[in-house]
Amino acid sequence: MKIAVFLPNWLGDVAMGTPALRALRRRFGPEAAIVGIMRPYLAEVLGGTAWLSEQWYFDPRSGDPKLRRRALIRRMRGERFDLAVLMPNSFSAAWTAWRGGARERIGYVRYARGPFLTGRAYPPRRDGRRVDEPMVDYYLRLASAAGCPPESPRLELATTEADERSAEAVWSALGLRRDGRVVALNSSGAYGGSKLWPVEHFAALARRIVDELDHDVLVMCGPKERPIAREIVARSGRDRVASMADQPLGMGTAKACLRRARLVVSTDSGPRHVAAALGRPVVTLFGPMLPVWSENPTQRAVNLILDLDCIGCHKRVCPLGHHRCMRDLSVEAVFGAVARLMDEETSAAAA
């Protein structure tokens, strides 16, 4: 079998799609050629796992012709795929798989792309309306349509030896403890400013983690979040708070650093799904999005969300201008969740 899997375009969704990838590999066996088609910036996400035989990079807006849609279609035709599994819901993904000559094409019947599909999946509905569900279940339904038996919803990612060496260099450069007492903070929000928790809140949380829980703090960041990470460190006023702002920012390094943390506090963004897929406990701060899309019974997690009329608005910027969903989420509440989750982990380990 030759199988093309069109992966999601967002980091967190790729992590939530790993149970479906695991199911496909188990169903079709080690001899199947499974090719992951993905955005270039996601290249290192699946490093260390064995579900994909190859990774092809695709970006329809790239200035490099080799990454554009026409090149992908030509390459697919040359491979003569038996099956294409479409995780993105876009019309263009289904059209590309059809033009690429995949004999069977499995995806959700949405956005007028049904005619391009040979295997169709449908989101759950109640009284004629779509029902919100965890994305991990959404992707697993595609694997089921491909003939896969039921699979655990457990997210799963791994690191490579190179990732671990890079993380070791970060630990040495920043003087972080090696006894496991490091908490990672992730302040990112590529979706938009509405997902961001205030910098001053993160700084106050970092101080309390250092002073009251006797842990080091590592502030994670991407290239665009370097200024925020540096500001959190500066406002914290603690030597035991450090950031990745001046360290290697590749995804492999970030994975290995998250894997070393005892616990992760994160906005509702990609790194928190990566942390969960690496087996880390996660405290997630919700605002414009509701927890339902990321619910997963296999995770060690605390989800914090306020009871406001405007909660779950899905907007990239607060339409009301006050951003209360994140600003009113207190440092005290988040610190309490961190302390409780640490206690639970300690008790579970002792048992």
LINTATA-V381817 format. One record per residue. RES is the residue in three letters. PHI is phi in whole degrees, 0 to 359 (999 if undefined). Layout:
BEGIN
((RES & PHI) (RES & PHI))
END
This chain:
BEGIN
((MET & 999) (LYS & 244) (ILE & 236) (ALA & 255) (VAL & 245) (PHE & 280) (LEU & 278) (PRO & 298) (ASN & 269) (TRP & 250) (LEU & 306) (GLY & 298) (ASP & 290) (VAL & 298) (ALA & 300) (MET & 287) (GLY & 270) (THR & 295) (PRO & 300) (ALA & 292) (LEU & 296) (ARG & 298) (ALA & 295) (LEU & 296) (ARG & 296) (ARG & 295) (ARG & 292) (PHE & 260) (GLY & 82) (PRO & 292) (GLU & 279) (ALA & 289) (ALA & 266) (ILE & 251) (VAL & 252) (GLY & 268) (ILE & 257) (MET & 212) (ARG & 291) (PRO & 302) (TYR & 290) (LEU & 264) (ALA & 305) (GLU & 268) (VAL & 300) (LEU & 266) (GLY & 302) (GLY & 94) (THR & 261) (ALA & 237) (TRP & 280) (LEU & 259) (SER & 277) (GLU & 213) (GLN & 238) (TRP & 250) (TYR & 256) (PHE & 217) (ASP & 213) (PRO & 297) (ARG & 259) (SER & 293) (GLY & 280) (ASP & 270) (PRO & 302) (LYS & 291) (LEU & 259) (ARG & 277) (ARG & 298) (ARG & 300) (ALA & 294) (LEU & 296) (ILE & 298) (ARG & 298) (ARG & 294) (MET & 296) (ARG & 299) (GLY & 292) (GLU & 273) (ARG & 55) (PHE & 292) (ASP & 283) (LEU & 211) (ALA & 235) (VAL & 250) (LEU & 252) (MET & 284) (PRO & 293) (ASN & 269) (SER & 290) (PHE & 300) (SER & 296) (ALA & 296) (ALA & 293) (TRP & 296) (THR & 295) (ALA & 297) (TRP & 293) (ARG & 295) (GLY & 283) (GLY & 85) (ALA & 297) (ARG & 295) (GLU & 241) (ARG & 223) (ILE & 248) (GLY & 192) (TYR & 280) (VAL & 278) (ARG & 214) (TYR & 55) (ALA & 62) (ARG & 257) (GLY & 309) (PRO & 299) (PHE & 272) (LEU & 257) (THR & 257) (GLY & 238) (ARG & 246) (ALA & 245) (TYR & 230) (PRO & 296) (PRO & 295) (ARG & 226) (ARG & 222) (ASP & 55) (GLY & 83) (ARG & 245) (ARG & 294) (VAL & 260) (ASP & 295) (GLU & 210) (PRO & 300) (MET & 296) (VAL & 298) (ASP & 290) (TYR & 300) (TYR & 286) (LEU & 296) (ARG & 295) (LEU & 293) (ALA & 297) (SER & 298) (ALA & 295) (ALA & 273) (GLY & 95) (CYS & 281) (PRO & 289) (PRO & 306) (GLU & 229) (SER & 300) (PRO & 281) (ARG & 298) (LEU & 290) (GLU & 210) (LEU & 227) (ALA & 217) (THR & 237) (THR & 258) (GLU & 299) (ALA & 296) (ASP & 300) (GLU & 292) (ARG & 297) (SER & 295) (ALA & 294) (GLU & 298) (ALA & 295) (VAL & 296) (TRP & 302) (SER & 291) (ALA & 296) (LEU & 264) (GLY & 65) (LEU & 282) (ARG & 297) (ARG & 250) (ASP & 261) (GLY & 92) (ARG & 270) (VAL & 226) (VAL & 251) (ALA & 263) (LEU & 248) (ASN & 240) (SER & 256) (SER & 283) (GLY & 192) (ALA & 300) (TYR & 298) (GLY & 159) (GLY & 297) (SER & 293) (LYS & 271) (LEU & 277) (TRP & 272) (PRO & 303) (VAL & 302) (GLU & 295) (HIS & 291) (PHE & 299) (ALA & 297) (ALA & 295) (LEU & 297) (ALA & 301) (ARG & 301) (ARG & 292) (ILE & 297) (VAL & 291) (ASP & 286) (GLU & 258) (LEU & 249) (ASP & 55) (HIS & 238) (ASP & 284) (VAL & 233) (LEU & 243) (VAL & 271) (MET & 280) (CYS & 194) (GLY & 257) (PRO & 306) (LYS & 280) (GLU & 258) (ARG & 305) (PRO & 300) (ILE & 296) (ALA & 298) (ARG & 296) (GLU & 292) (ILE & 299) (VAL & 299) (ALA & 297) (ARG & 289) (SER & 293) (GLY & 67) (ARG & 233) (ASP & 293) (ARG & 275) (VAL & 252) (ALA & 228) (SER & 224) (MET & 273) (ALA & 303) (ASP & 247) (GLN & 245) (PRO & 303) (LEU & 248) (GLY & 293) (MET & 296) (GLY & 298) (THR & 297) (ALA & 299) (LYS & 301) (ALA & 293) (CYS & 292) (LEU & 296) (ARG & 296) (ARG & 280) (ALA & 288) (ARG & 288) (LEU & 203) (VAL & 235) (VAL & 250) (SER & 215) (THR & 291) (ASP & 281) (SER & 216) (GLY & 310) (PRO & 302) (ARG & 288) (HIS & 288) (VAL & 298) (ALA & 301) (ALA & 297) (ALA & 291) (LEU & 265) (GLY & 85) (ARG & 272) (PRO & 293) (VAL & 226) (VAL & 257) (THR & 248) (LEU & 256) (PHE & 258) (GLY & 211) (PRO & 288) (MET & 248) (LEU & 267) (PRO & 294) (VAL & 303) (TRP & 289) (SER & 242) (GLU & 300) (ASN & 202) (PRO & 292) (THR & 273) (GLN & 267) (ARG & 265) (ALA & 211) (VAL & 234) (ASN & 255) (LEU & 251) (ILE & 209) (LEU & 274) (ASP & 267) (LEU & 239) (ASP & 297) (CYS & 265) (ILE & 296) (GLY & 72) (CYS & 283) (HIS & 71) (LYS & 274) (ARG & 285) (VAL & 230) (CYS & 304) (PRO & 288) (LEU & 263) (GLY & 84) (HIS & 260) (HIS & 55) (ARG & 295) (CYS & 302) (MET & 255) (ARG & 295) (ASP & 276) (LEU & 283) (SER & 284) (VAL & 299) (GLU & 301) (ALA & 295) (VAL & 291) (PHE & 298) (GLY & 299) (ALA & 294) (VAL & 298) (ALA & 297) (ARG & 295) (LEU & 294) (MET & 297) (ASP & 299) (GLU & 297) (GLU & 296) (THR & 296) (SER & 296) (ALA & 295) (ALA & 293) (ALA & 292) (ALA & 290))
END
